[in-house]
Amino acid sequence: MTLYWTSVEFDILNPAAWEDCVGGFVYLFFNARDVQDAVPKIKAAVEAEDLRVNLIEFVTPYEGIPWDSEEDQAQYDALAAEAASGDQIIWDEISAYESKD
């Protein structure tokens, strides 16, 4: 298995449950055999939260990714380490928006 990360843009299917936000994006960290194995896992995880995938921006191995700040580096490395230790998908904090404009 390989540790991957992705950026997913999604639509919110029940805006009332999300303070009337209509969509958002999030980083996910998870193990998969390859990208073909990863895509269904991503879609299932997003749909399980009553969201709909709008765009999977990328799916790439999480190896030596440099972040802009030490704080970001520590945060994302910790999420990746948590994902590496199991089969679950680890979510970063969701960024939601109220309009698609």
DRENZABA-636661 format. One record per atom (N, C-alpha, C, CB): residue number from 1; residue in three letters; atom name; x negated, y, z. Coordinates in steps of 0.02 Angstrom, whole numbers. Glycine has a CB too. Layout:
REM DRENZABA-636661
   gukol   sero   rodren       px       py       pz
     NUM    ALA       CA        X        Y        Z
...
***
This chain:
REM DRENZABA-636661
   gukol   sero   rodren       px       py       pz
       1    MET        N      -42      -59        0
       1    MET       CA        0        0        0
       1    MET        C      -44       63        0
       1    MET       CB       48        0       61
       2    THR        N      -18      114      -31
       2    THR       CA      -52      178      -35
       2    THR        C      -10      230        1
       2    THR       CB      -66      198     -109
       3    LEU        N      -44      276       35
       3    LEU       CA       -9      332       67
       3    LEU        C        2      386       14
       3    LEU       CB      -50      360      128
       4    TYR        N       66      404        4
       4    TYR       CA       84      456      -45
       4    TYR        C      117      515       -9
       4    TYR       CB      132      427      -98
       5    TRP        N      120      570      -46
       5    TRP       CA      160      627      -24
       5    TRP        C      195      655      -86
       5    TRP       CB      117      681       11
       6    THR        N      250      689      -74
       6    THR       CA      289      717     -128
       6    THR        C      321      782     -106
       6    THR       CB      343      667     -151
       7    SER        N      339      822     -155
       7    SER       CA      380      881     -143
       7    SER        C      446      870     -179
       7    SER       CB      344      948     -168
       8    VAL        N      501      875     -141
       8    VAL       CA      567      862     -168
       8    VAL        C      611      923     -160
       8    VAL       CB      599      800     -133
       9    GLU        N      642      944     -214
       9    GLU       CA      694      995     -211
       9    GLU        C      761      958     -211
       9    GLU       CB      688     1047     -271
      10    PHE        N      807      981     -170
      10    PHE       CA      870      945     -163
      10    PHE        C      929      993     -159
      10    PHE       CB      869      900     -101
      11    ASP        N      988      965     -175
      11    ASP       CA     1052     1000     -165
      11    ASP        C     1083      974     -101
      11    ASP       CB     1100      991     -226
      12    ILE        N     1115     1017      -64
      12    ILE       CA     1150      998       -2
      12    ILE        C     1222      983      -20
      12    ILE       CB     1145     1054       52
      13    LEU        N     1244      922       -6
      13    LEU       CA     1311      901      -25
      13    LEU        C     1365      926       22
      13    LEU       CB     1314      826      -27
      14    ASN        N     1347      944       84
      14    ASN       CA     1395      970      132
      14    ASN        C     1366     1035      162
      14    ASN       CB     1409      917      189
      15    PRO        N     1372     1090      125
      15    PRO       CA     1342     1154      149
      15    PRO        C     1364     1175      218
      15    PRO       CB     1358     1208      100
      16    ALA        N     1426     1160      238
      16    ALA       CA     1450     1180      304
      16    ALA        C     1407     1149      360
      16    ALA       CB     1523     1159      313
      17    ALA        N     1380     1091      348
      17    ALA       CA     1338     1058      398
      17    ALA        C     1268     1088      400
      17    ALA       CB     1334      983      384
      18    TRP        N     1252     1130      353
      18    TRP       CA     1185     1160      347
      18    TRP        C     1189     1236      349
      18    TRP       CB     1150     1136      283
      19    GLU        N     1233     1263      389
      19    GLU       CA     1241     1335      395
      19    GLU        C     1252     1368      327
      19    GLU       CB     1180     1366      430
      20    ASP        N     1292     1335      285
      20    ASP       CA     1310     1359      218
      20    ASP        C     1252     1364      170
      20    ASP       CB     1343     1424      224
      21    CYS        N     1198     1330      184
      21    CYS       CA     1144     1326      135
      21    CYS        C     1164     1277       80
      21    CYS       CB     1076     1304      169
      22    VAL        N     1140     1288       19
      22    VAL       CA     1161     1247      -38
      22    VAL        C     1105     1202      -64
      22    VAL       CB     1185     1291      -94
      23    GLY        N     1044     1214      -44
      23    GLY       CA      988     1174      -68
      23    GLY        C      926     1188      -28
      23    GLY       CB      975     1187     -141
      24    GLY        N      872     1153      -47
      24    GLY       CA      809     1163      -12
      24    GLY        C      754     1121      -41
      24    GLY       CB      818     1149       62
      25    PHE        N      699     1119       -5
      25    PHE       CA      643     1078      -26
      25    PHE        C      606     1054       36
      25    PHE       CB      595     1116      -74
      26    VAL        N      568     1000       26
      26    VAL       CA      533      970       83
      26    VAL        C      475      927       56
      26    VAL       CB      582      927      126
      27    TYR        N      423      921       97
      27    TYR       CA      370      872       85
      27    TYR        C      388      808      122
      27    TYR       CB      300      899      107
      28    LEU        N      376      751       89
      28    LEU       CA      385      685      120
      28    LEU        C      320      647      116
      28    LEU       CB      442      646       86
      29    PHE        N      306      606      167
      29    PHE       CA      246      565      170
      29    PHE        C      267      493      182
      29    PHE       CB      198      590      227
      30    PHE        N      237      446      145
      30    PHE       CA      260      376      149
      30    PHE        C      210      330      115
      30    PHE       CB      330      369      117
      31    ASN        N      218      265      129
      31    ASN       CA      179      213       96
      31    ASN        C      219      183       39
      31    ASN       CB      157      158      147
      32    ALA        N      185      167      -16
      32    ALA       CA      217      134      -73
      32    ALA        C      163       97     -112
      32    ALA       CB      255      185     -119
      33    ARG        N      185       47     -151
      33    ARG       CA      138       10     -193
      33    ARG        C      110       53     -249
      33    ARG       CB      171      -53     -222
      34    ASP        N      155       92     -280
      34    ASP       CA      136      135     -336
      34    ASP        C      192      187     -344
      34    ASP       CB      126       94     -402
      35    VAL        N      186      230     -394
      35    VAL       CA      235      283     -404
      35    VAL        C      303      254     -422
      35    VAL       CB      212      331     -460
      36    GLN        N      305      201     -461
      36    GLN       CA      369      170     -478
      36    GLN        C      405      144     -416
      36    GLN       CB      358      113     -528
      37    ASP        N      367      120     -368
      37    ASP       CA      396       98     -303
      37    ASP        C      417      158     -262
      37    ASP       CB      345       54     -264
      38    ALA        N      381      214     -269
      38    ALA       CA      393      273     -228
      38    ALA        C      458      308     -245
      38    ALA       CB      335      321     -235
      39    VAL        N      474      315     -308
      39    VAL       CA      532      355     -329
      39    VAL        C      597      330     -298
      39    VAL       CB      538      356     -404
      40    PRO        N      613      266     -301
      40    PRO       CA      675      243     -268
      40    PRO        C      675      254     -192
      40    PRO       CB      686      169     -283
      41    LYS        N      617      248     -160
      41    LYS       CA      612      261      -89
      41    LYS        C      628      334      -74
      41    LYS       CB      542      244      -62
      42    ILE        N      603      379     -114
      42    ILE       CA      615      450     -105
      42    ILE        C      690      465     -112
      42    ILE       CB      574      492     -157
      43    LYS        N      719      440     -167
      43    LYS       CA      790      452     -179
      43    LYS        C      833      425     -123
      43    LYS       CB      811      422     -246
      44    ALA        N      819      365     -100
      44    ALA       CA      859      334      -46
      44    ALA        C      853      374       18
      44    ALA       CB      836      261      -34
      45    ALA        N      793      398       35
      45    ALA       CA      783      437       96
      45    ALA        C      822      503       93
      45    ALA       CB      708      450      108
      46    VAL        N      819      536       37
      46    VAL       CA      854      600       29
      46    VAL        C      929      589       31
      46    VAL       CB      833      634      -37
      47    GLU        N      954      540       -6
      47    GLU       CA     1026      527       -8
      47    GLU        C     1053      505       60
      47    GLU       CB     1041      473      -60
      48    ALA        N     1012      472      100
      48    ALA       CA     1033      451      167
      48    ALA        C     1047      511      212
      48    ALA       CB      981      406      199
      49    GLU        N     1021      569      195
      49    GLU       CA     1032      630      234
      49    GLU        C     1088      673      206
      49    GLU       CB      968      671      237
      50    ASP        N     1129      644      161
      50    ASP       CA     1184      679      128
      50    ASP        C     1159      736       85
      50    ASP       CB     1234      705      181
      51    LEU        N     1103      722       50
      51    LEU       CA     1073      770        3
      51    LEU        C     1068      735      -65
      51    LEU       CB     1003      794       29
      52    ARG        N     1059      775     -117
      52    ARG       CA     1050      747     -184
      52    ARG        C      985      773     -214
      52    ARG       CB     1111      764     -231
      53    VAL        N      944      729     -239
      53    VAL       CA      880      749     -269
      53    VAL        C      895      791     -331
      53    VAL       CB      837      687     -287
      54    ASN        N      865      849     -332
      54    ASN       CA      870      894     -390
      54    ASN        C      806      887     -432
      54    ASN       CB      881      967     -367
      55    LEU        N      748      882     -398
      55    LEU       CA      684      878     -432
      55    LEU        C      633      846     -386
      55    LEU       CB      660      948     -455
      56    ILE        N      598      796     -411
      56    ILE       CA      538      770     -378
      56    ILE        C      480      804     -413
      56    ILE       CB      533      690     -381
      57    GLU        N      450      852     -379
      57    GLU       CA      398      894     -411
      57    GLU        C      336      853     -428
      57    GLU       CB      380      952     -365
      58    PHE        N      315      810     -381
      58    PHE       CA      257      767     -392
      58    PHE        C      259      710     -343
      58    PHE       CB      191      807     -385
      59    VAL        N      224      657     -358
      59    VAL       CA      211      601     -313
      59    VAL        C      138      584     -322
      59    VAL       CB      259      538     -327
      60    THR        N       98      594     -269
      60    THR       CA       26      583     -276
      60    THR        C       -2      555     -211
      60    THR       CB       -9      650     -294
      61    PRO        N      -56      516     -217
      61    PRO       CA      -88      491     -155
      61    PRO        C     -111      550     -111
      61    PRO       CB     -149      445     -173
      62    TYR        N     -104      539      -46
      62    TYR       CA     -126      590        2
      62    TYR        C     -197      571       25
      62    TYR       CB      -77      596       64
      63    GLU        N     -245      598      -12
      63    GLU       CA     -316      585        5
      63    GLU        C     -354      650        0
      63    GLU       CB     -347      531      -43
      64    GLY        N     -380      673       54
      64    GLY       CA     -423      732       52
      64    GLY        C     -390      794       24
      64    GLY       CB     -483      717       13
      65    ILE        N     -326      802       36
      65    ILE       CA     -290      861       11
      65    ILE        C     -312      922       53
      65    ILE       CB     -213      851       15
      66    PRO        N     -341      972       20
      66    PRO       CA     -361     1032       57
      66    PRO        C     -302     1081       64
      66    PRO       CB     -420     1068       22
      67    TRP        N     -290     1105      125
      67    TRP       CA     -237     1152      138
      67    TRP        C     -267     1221      149
      67    TRP       CB     -194     1130      198
      68    ASP        N     -225     1272      145
      68    ASP       CA     -249     1341      149
      68    ASP        C     -274     1362      217
      68    ASP       CB     -195     1388      128
      69    SER        N     -247     1330      269
      69    SER       CA     -268     1349      337
      69    SER        C     -282     1287      379
      69    SER       CB     -214     1393      371
      70    GLU        N     -319     1296      432
      70    GLU       CA     -332     1240      478
      70    GLU        C     -268     1215      510
      70    GLU       CB     -382     1262      533
      71    GLU        N     -221     1262      523
      71    GLU       CA     -158     1243      553
      71    GLU        C     -118     1198      505
      71    GLU       CB     -117     1306      571
      72    ASP        N     -114     1218      441
      72    ASP       CA      -80     1176      392
      72    ASP        C     -115     1109      384
      72    ASP       CB      -77     1212      324
      73    GLN        N     -181     1110      383
      73    GLN       CA     -220     1048      376
      73    GLN        C     -203      999      433
      73    GLN       CB     -295     1062      376
      74    ALA        N     -202     1024      493
      74    ALA       CA     -188      982      551
      74    ALA        C     -116      956      548
      74    ALA       CB     -199     1020      617
      75    GLN        N      -69     1000      530
      75    GLN       CA        2      981      527
      75    GLN        C       13      925      476
      75    GLN       CB       45     1041      511
      76    TYR        N      -11      934      415
      76    TYR       CA        3      886      362
      76    TYR        C      -39      823      369
      76    TYR       CB      -11      917      294
      77    ASP        N      -99      829      395
      77    ASP       CA     -138      768      409
      77    ASP        C     -104      726      463
      77    ASP       CB     -210      787      432
      78    ALA        N      -73      758      512
      78    ALA       CA      -37      722      565
      78    ALA        C       25      686      537
      78    ALA       CB      -16      769      622
      79    LEU        N       62      720      493
      79    LEU       CA      120      688      461
      79    LEU        C       97      629      419
      79    LEU       CB      159      739      418
      80    ALA        N       43      637      382
      80    ALA       CA       17      583      340
      80    ALA        C       -6      525      384
      80    ALA       CB      -42      608      297
      81    ALA        N      -39      539      439
      81    ALA       CA      -62      485      484
      81    ALA        C       -3      447      513
      81    ALA       CB     -105      514      541
      82    GLU        N       51      483      530
      82    GLU       CA      111      449      556
      82    GLU        C      141      404      502
      82    GLU       CB      163      501      579
      83    ALA        N      144      428      441
      83    ALA       CA      171      388      386
      83    ALA        C      127      327      371
      83    ALA       CB      179      430      323
      84    ALA        N       62      336      377
      84    ALA       CA       15      281      362
      84    ALA        C       23      223      409
      84    ALA       CB      -56      307      364
      85    SER        N       49      237      468
      85    SER       CA       53      184      519
      85    SER        C      117      143      515
      85    SER       CB       47      214      587
      86    GLY        N      160      155      466
      86    GLY       CA      222      118      463
      86    GLY        C      254      119      394
      86    GLY       CB      270      144      513
      87    ASP        N      316       96      392
      87    ASP       CA      352       92      328
      87    ASP        C      403      148      320
      87    ASP       CB      387       26      323
      88    GLN        N      409      192      369
      88    GLN       CA      460      244      364
      88    GLN        C      434      304      325
      88    GLN       CB      482      265      433
      89    ILE        N      481      343      300
      89    ILE       CA      464      406      266
      89    ILE        C      464      461      319
      89    ILE       CB      515      422      207
      90    ILE        N      411      499      321
      90    ILE       CA      403      553      369
      90    ILE        C      417      619      334
      90    ILE       CB      332      553      402
      91    TRP        N      463      657      363
      91    TRP       CA      484      721      334
      91    TRP        C      447      779      366
      91    TRP       CB      560      730      342
      92    ASP        N      426      826      325
      92    ASP       CA      403      890      349
      92    ASP        C      466      931      366
      92    ASP       CB      357      928      296
      93    GLU        N      457      990      392
      93    GLU       CA      514     1034      406
      93    GLU        C      547     1054      340
      93    GLU       CB      491     1097      446
      94    ILE        N      613     1050      338
      94    ILE       CA      650     1067      278
      94    ILE        C      654     1143      271
      94    ILE       CB      721     1036      280
      95    SER        N      645     1168      210
      95    SER       CA      657     1237      194
      95    SER        C      722     1239      153
      95    SER       CB      596     1270      156
      96    ALA        N      774     1270      180
      96    ALA       CA      839     1272      147
      96    ALA        C      853     1344      123
      96    ALA       CB      895     1247      194
      97    TYR        N      894     1349       70
      97    TYR       CA      912     1414       45
      97    TYR        C      988     1418       34
      97    TYR       CB      875     1429      -22
      98    GLU        N     1014     1480       37
      98    GLU       CA     1086     1492       34
      98    GLU        C     1112     1501      -37
      98    GLU       CB     1103     1551       75
      99    SER        N     1068     1514      -84
      99    SER       CA     1089     1527     -153
      99    SER        C     1037     1499     -200
      99    SER       CB     1099     1602     -164
     100    LYS        N     1058     1478     -259
     100    LYS       CA     1011     1452     -308
     100    LYS        C      983     1507     -354
     100    LYS       CB     1045     1398     -351
     101    ASP        N     1002     1570     -340
     101    ASP       CA      978     1626     -381
     101    ASP        C      905     1638     -373
     101    ASP       CB     1015     1688     -364
***
